Amino acid sequence: MPTARLLGILIVFGIVFMVTGGAIWDFTESWRVVFIGEIITALLLIPPVIIHARRAK
């Protein structure tokens, strides 16, 4: 995967994770719930990217 594309993906996902974590914190004020929410977000977002990268090869 080209470096520029990898950096772009990291930036986009970083923004998504920061916004999601902030929204979860605003509603719950619990780090445990934020951590669980981030794991769920990662499980929803990262597998499609991996699948797409494998198909592109």
GIGITA-V335237 format. One line per field, one symbol per residue. phi: phi as a letter, one per 30 degrees, with the letter a starting at -180 (. if undefined). A space follows every 10 residues. Layout:
# GIGITA-V335237
phi = ???
This chain:
# GIGITA-V335237
phi = .ddddddddd dddddddddd dddddddchb dddddddddd ddddcdeddd ddddddd
